[in-house]
């Protein structure tokens, strides 16, 4: 499954759009364009995107239960309002 992530920084209004894909039961990957390959979210070079991914890996995140076709808001993070859309 593909997860479209849109995170808005609540301090400065910057918007970050990217995708995660499920590569295993509890594993996700981020496509790093500079490297041209999938990387584990803990190994993302961009600190901001890595911080957003870390927030999405927390218990209670919609990343764990969202179904294809759904969009969920995840606003428990202090710096970002995150919207997550699941696609097949």
N, C-alpha and C positions, 0 to 999 in steps of 0.2 A: 504494500500500500504506500501511497505517497501522501505526505502531510504538508500542506502549504502553510507556512508560518508568516504572520505579519505582526511585527512588534513595533509599537510606537513608544519612544522614549518620553516619559512624562515630564522630564526636566527641560528638554530642548526641542521636542517635537520631531526629532529625526525618526524616519521610518526604515525598517529593515524587513525586506521580503526575501524569503529563501524556502527551500524544500528540504524535508527529511524523508527518508524512505525506510521502511521496515525491512531489515535483512535477516531477521530471526525472531523468535518468540519475544525476546526482550532486548533486541539489538536494533539500533538505528544507525543510519549513515547520512552524512552530509556530502553533497557533491562539491568539491573544491575546484572551481574553474581554473585557478592558477596552476594547480597540480594536475588537473585533468583526470581526477579519480575520486572515488568515494573515500571518506575518512570517518572514523569514529568521532562522535561529538566531543569527546574529551581531548581529541588531538587537533581540533580546529585551530588554525593559526590566528584568525580574527578574534580578538578578545571579546568583543561585543556579541558576536554571534555565538561564541562558546558560552558566554554568560546566559544568553537566552536559552540555549539548549540545556544547560545545567538546570535552569528553572523548570523546563519542561520535563526533566527526568525525575522531579520530585514526586513523592507520594501525593496522590490527589490530583495530579495533572490530568487534563483531558486526553493527553497523548496515550494514556493507558486504556481508555475505554471508549473513545470516539469511534463511531461507525462511518463507513463510506457514505458520502452525501451530507454529512453533518458538519456544522461549524460551531465551535465552542469558544467562549471567551475565557481567558485565564488572567485575572487581574490581581492575583495574590502576590505578584512580584513587586518589590518596592520601586523599581526604576522603569519597568515596561508594562504596558497594557498589551497583552498578547492575544491574537485571534488565531485559531487553529482550524483548518479545514481538511477533512479526510477525503481522499479520492482513491479509487481502486487502481 
